[in-house]
Amino acid sequence: MTTPWPGDSATVVRWVRSSLRRAAQDGEVELKGVEDVQVTAALTGYDLEHLTLDATGTKLTLGWNPPPQSLGPAAGESAEPAERAEQAEPEIVAREPGLVKDFRFFARPMRVERSPLTIDVRAFDIPILWLTAAEPAEPGVLESAHSIAPGDDLGDLHGSFHASIATKDLVPLIKSVAGPMLREGGIRLGRLQLEITQDGADGIRAAAYAGVRWKLLMASARAEARVGITKDAVITVRDLTLGSRNLLVKAALLFARKHVRALIGRRIDLNESLAADGTDLRLHDVGVSAGEQLSVEGRFG
């Protein structure tokens, strides 16, 4: 027996909190601190006048957990493929159209590992579907019988986004995220230096130096890249250079030179990617600035 959906504002808030907890436990990346996210909502009929998630002060820790290795079926057990063993999605028994008139997710700031990150995403007029399943997708969790899906027509959806992080905080963030992954392969990340500066009105220049150790081998490399980003969300690799004082690394980079040259001038159109995914959303007025803060902002609609 499922509860009415969406019911009232309190029901929506409970569902959001339950969804955050379940999302934090799902997959190889563990997110901690979601209990501290402040959620507020105001529901009128099937329309949310506002839905706000305030993650200020939360601390997210990325725990890289490798997927468990299968030891094969035990004696007497069927070797049924994993995809067949997975439980089928419960049947959707009710769909009700609605609208999120004002959605906001912000943190001023939140901490990703030890690095403060400021983020603010605002969206208006989001068409949604309130979905009710015949039974909970997760046994014992009543909220998992409900879900929210995007509506078919996103024509009126629009909004803005902004994110920024202190440039000096990028190094500890990169090390805390990349370090555990590299250690899985027996590689230890040593000294890391990073400098990011503005490169004209629509670009940034990044210079990095890294030292790594694998068993008894120590090596270092440096890289410098110039990247341009237009207001229409077209990213262009203007220049890319790699180098090293280590003879083995330098020799390896010689073989990579052809591939590096192929990257120079490469364009990535994010709006084309959105269109290829079948969405009508487009990015506008995208801007990136670098200095004491690395910031990115823009609009979508």
C-alpha positions as CSV (number, residue, x, y, z in Angstrom):
1,M,0.0,0.0,0.0
2,T,1.6,3.3,-1.1
3,T,1.0,6.7,0.3
4,P,-0.6,9.5,-1.8
5,W,1.9,11.1,-4.1
6,P,2.9,13.9,-4.0
7,G,0.6,14.4,-1.0
8,D,1.8,17.5,0.7
9,S,5.0,19.5,1.1
10,A,6.3,17.4,4.0
11,T,5.9,14.2,1.9
12,V,8.0,15.7,-0.8
13,V,10.7,16.8,1.6
14,R,10.8,13.2,3.1
15,W,11.1,11.8,-0.4
16,V,14.0,14.1,-1.3
17,R,15.9,13.2,1.9
18,S,15.3,9.5,1.3
19,S,16.5,9.8,-2.3
20,L,19.6,11.6,-1.2
21,R,20.4,8.8,1.3
22,R,19.9,6.1,-1.3
23,A,21.9,7.9,-3.9
24,A,24.8,8.4,-1.4
25,Q,25.0,4.6,-0.9
26,D,24.7,3.6,-4.5
27,G,27.6,3.0,-6.8
28,E,31.4,3.1,-6.4
29,V,31.5,6.7,-5.2
30,E,30.4,7.2,-1.6
31,L,29.0,10.6,-0.7
32,K,29.0,11.5,3.0
33,G,27.2,14.5,4.6
34,V,23.9,14.4,2.7
35,E,22.1,14.3,6.0
36,D,23.1,17.9,6.5
37,V,21.5,19.1,3.3
38,Q,18.6,21.4,4.2
39,V,15.5,20.7,2.1
40,T,12.4,23.0,1.8
41,A,9.4,22.7,-0.5
42,A,6.0,24.3,-1.1
43,L,3.4,22.2,-2.9
44,T,0.2,23.4,-4.4
45,G,-1.7,20.5,-6.0
46,Y,0.7,18.9,-8.4
47,D,2.9,22.0,-8.7
48,L,5.9,22.8,-6.6
49,E,6.0,26.5,-6.0
50,H,9.6,26.0,-4.9
51,L,12.0,23.2,-4.1
52,T,15.3,24.3,-2.5
53,L,18.3,22.2,-1.4
54,D,20.9,24.1,0.7
55,A,24.1,22.1,1.0
56,T,26.0,24.9,2.8
57,G,28.4,23.5,5.3
58,T,28.1,19.9,4.2
59,K,31.2,17.8,3.7
60,L,31.3,15.3,0.8
61,T,33.9,12.6,0.9
62,L,34.6,10.6,-2.2
63,G,35.2,7.0,-1.2
64,W,36.5,5.0,-4.1
65,N,35.2,1.5,-3.5
66,P,36.2,-1.1,-6.2
67,P,33.2,-3.3,-7.2
68,P,33.3,-6.6,-5.4
69,Q,34.8,-9.5,-7.4
70,S,32.5,-12.4,-8.0
71,L,33.8,-15.7,-6.7
72,G,31.4,-17.6,-8.9
73,P,28.3,-19.6,-7.9
74,A,28.5,-21.8,-4.8
75,A,28.0,-25.5,-5.1
76,G,24.4,-26.3,-6.1
77,E,23.7,-22.7,-7.1
78,S,22.6,-21.7,-10.6
79,A,25.1,-19.7,-12.7
80,E,22.3,-17.3,-13.7
81,P,23.5,-14.1,-15.4
82,A,23.6,-11.1,-13.0
83,E,21.2,-9.1,-15.2
84,R,18.6,-11.8,-14.8
85,A,19.1,-12.0,-11.0
86,E,18.4,-8.3,-10.7
87,Q,14.9,-7.5,-9.6
88,A,12.6,-6.1,-12.2
89,E,11.5,-2.5,-11.8
90,P,8.1,-2.2,-10.2
91,E,5.2,-1.4,-12.5
92,I,4.2,2.3,-12.7
93,V,0.6,2.5,-11.8
94,A,0.0,6.3,-11.7
95,R,1.4,9.3,-13.6
96,E,0.5,12.8,-12.7
97,P,1.9,15.9,-14.6
98,G,3.2,18.8,-12.6
99,L,5.6,21.7,-12.6
100,V,8.5,22.8,-10.5
101,K,8.2,26.6,-10.7
102,D,11.4,27.4,-8.9
103,F,14.2,25.0,-8.1
104,R,17.5,25.9,-6.4
105,F,20.5,23.9,-5.3
106,F,23.2,25.9,-3.6
107,A,26.2,25.7,-1.2
108,R,28.1,28.7,0.1
109,P,30.3,26.8,0.4
110,M,30.3,23.0,0.7
111,R,33.4,21.0,1.1
112,V,34.5,18.3,-1.4
113,E,37.1,16.4,0.6
114,R,38.9,19.4,2.3
115,S,38.3,21.9,-0.5
116,P,35.5,24.6,-0.2
117,L,33.3,24.7,-3.3
118,T,30.7,27.4,-3.9
119,I,27.8,26.4,-6.2
120,D,24.5,27.8,-7.2
121,V,22.1,26.3,-9.7
122,R,18.6,27.8,-10.3
123,A,16.0,26.5,-12.7
124,F,12.4,27.6,-13.4
125,D,9.3,26.0,-15.0
126,I,10.5,22.4,-15.0
127,P,7.8,20.1,-16.2
128,I,7.7,16.8,-14.2
129,L,5.8,13.6,-13.8
130,W,4.9,12.3,-10.4
131,L,5.3,8.5,-10.7
132,T,3.8,5.9,-8.4
133,A,4.9,2.3,-8.6
134,A,2.9,-0.7,-7.5
135,E,5.5,-1.4,-4.8
136,P,8.7,0.1,-3.4
137,A,11.8,-0.4,-5.5
138,E,13.7,-0.9,-2.3
139,P,12.0,-3.3,0.1
140,G,11.2,-1.6,3.4
141,V,11.7,1.9,2.0
142,L,8.2,3.3,1.3
143,E,9.5,6.4,-0.4
144,S,11.1,4.3,-3.1
145,A,7.6,3.6,-4.5
146,H,7.6,7.2,-5.7
147,S,9.7,9.0,-8.2
148,I,9.9,12.2,-10.2
149,A,10.6,12.1,-13.9
150,P,11.1,15.0,-16.3
151,G,8.1,15.9,-18.5
152,D,8.1,15.6,-22.3
153,D,8.2,19.3,-23.2
154,L,11.1,21.2,-21.7
155,G,10.4,24.3,-23.9
156,D,9.8,26.7,-21.0
157,L,12.6,25.4,-18.7
158,H,15.3,28.0,-18.1
159,G,17.8,28.8,-15.4
160,S,21.4,29.7,-14.5
161,F,24.5,28.1,-12.8
162,H,27.6,29.3,-11.1
163,A,30.5,27.4,-9.4
164,S,33.8,28.6,-8.0
165,I,36.7,27.2,-6.1
166,A,39.9,28.9,-4.8
167,T,42.7,28.1,-7.2
168,K,45.0,27.2,-4.2
169,D,42.4,24.5,-3.2
170,L,42.6,22.7,-6.5
171,V,45.8,20.8,-5.7
172,P,44.5,19.2,-2.4
173,L,41.3,18.4,-4.2
174,I,43.0,16.7,-7.1
175,K,45.3,14.8,-4.8
176,S,42.5,13.6,-2.5
177,V,40.5,12.4,-5.5
178,A,43.3,11.0,-7.7
179,G,45.5,9.6,-5.0
180,P,43.3,6.7,-4.0
181,M,42.7,5.7,-7.6
182,L,46.4,5.7,-8.4
183,R,47.2,3.7,-5.3
184,E,44.9,1.0,-6.6
185,G,47.4,0.6,-9.4
186,G,50.4,0.7,-7.1
187,I,51.3,4.4,-8.0
188,R,51.9,7.1,-5.5
189,L,51.3,10.7,-6.3
190,G,54.0,12.9,-4.9
191,R,54.5,16.6,-5.4
192,L,51.9,18.4,-7.4
193,Q,52.0,22.0,-8.5
194,L,49.3,23.7,-10.5
195,E,48.9,27.2,-11.8
196,I,45.8,28.5,-13.5
197,T,45.6,31.9,-15.1
198,Q,43.3,33.8,-17.4
199,D,44.2,33.5,-21.1
200,G,42.3,36.3,-22.9
201,A,38.7,37.1,-22.3
202,D,37.4,33.6,-23.1
203,G,40.2,31.2,-22.0
204,I,42.4,29.8,-19.3
205,R,45.9,28.6,-19.2
206,A,46.8,25.7,-16.9
207,A,50.4,24.6,-16.1
208,A,51.0,21.5,-14.0
209,Y,54.0,19.6,-12.6
210,A,53.6,16.2,-11.0
211,G,55.9,13.6,-9.5
212,V,54.9,10.0,-9.1
213,R,56.4,6.8,-7.8
214,W,55.8,3.3,-9.0
215,K,57.7,0.6,-7.0
216,L,61.3,1.8,-7.1
217,L,60.8,4.1,-10.2
218,M,60.4,7.8,-9.6
219,A,59.3,10.0,-12.4
220,S,58.0,13.5,-13.1
221,A,56.3,15.3,-15.9
222,R,55.0,18.8,-16.7
223,A,52.1,19.8,-18.9
224,E,50.7,23.2,-20.1
225,A,47.4,23.7,-21.8
226,R,45.5,26.7,-23.2
227,V,41.8,26.2,-23.5
228,G,39.2,28.6,-24.9
229,I,35.5,28.5,-24.0
230,T,33.0,30.6,-26.0
231,K,29.7,32.0,-24.7
232,D,27.9,29.3,-26.7
233,A,29.7,26.5,-24.8
234,V,32.3,25.6,-27.4
235,I,35.5,24.4,-25.9
236,T,38.7,24.6,-28.0
237,V,42.1,23.2,-27.1
238,R,44.3,26.1,-28.2
239,D,47.7,24.6,-27.2
240,L,49.0,21.6,-25.3
241,T,52.6,20.7,-24.4
242,L,54.1,17.9,-22.4
243,G,57.6,17.4,-21.1
244,S,59.8,15.7,-18.5
245,R,63.4,15.7,-17.3
246,N,63.2,11.9,-16.8
247,L,64.6,10.2,-19.8
248,L,62.2,7.3,-19.7
249,V,59.2,9.6,-19.5
250,K,60.6,11.9,-22.1
251,A,61.0,8.9,-24.5
252,A,57.4,7.8,-23.8
253,L,56.2,11.3,-24.5
254,L,57.9,11.3,-27.9
255,F,55.5,8.4,-29.0
256,A,52.6,10.4,-27.7
257,R,53.5,13.6,-29.6
258,K,51.3,12.7,-32.6
259,H,48.3,12.2,-30.4
260,V,49.0,15.4,-28.5
261,R,49.2,17.4,-31.7
262,A,45.9,15.9,-32.8
263,L,44.3,17.4,-29.7
264,I,45.4,21.0,-30.5
265,G,42.6,22.8,-32.2
266,R,40.0,20.2,-31.3
267,R,36.5,21.6,-30.6
268,I,34.0,20.3,-28.2
269,D,30.5,21.8,-28.7
270,L,28.5,21.1,-25.5
271,N,25.3,22.2,-27.1
272,E,25.8,19.7,-29.9
273,S,26.3,17.0,-27.3
274,L,23.1,18.0,-25.6
275,A,21.2,17.8,-28.9
276,A,22.7,14.4,-29.6
277,D,21.3,13.3,-26.3
278,G,17.9,14.3,-27.4
279,T,17.3,17.3,-25.2
280,D,16.3,20.8,-26.4
281,L,18.3,22.5,-23.6
282,R,21.0,24.9,-24.7
283,L,23.8,26.6,-22.8
284,H,24.2,30.4,-23.2
285,D,26.4,33.2,-21.8
286,V,29.0,30.7,-20.6
287,G,32.0,32.3,-19.0
288,V,35.1,31.1,-17.2
289,S,37.4,33.2,-15.1
290,A,40.7,32.4,-13.4
291,G,42.7,34.2,-10.8
292,E,42.5,33.6,-7.1
293,Q,39.2,31.9,-7.9
294,L,38.4,29.5,-10.8
295,S,34.8,30.2,-11.7
296,V,32.4,29.0,-14.3
297,E,28.9,30.4,-14.9
298,G,26.2,30.5,-17.6
299,R,22.5,30.2,-18.4
300,F,20.5,27.4,-19.9
301,G,17.1,27.2,-21.6
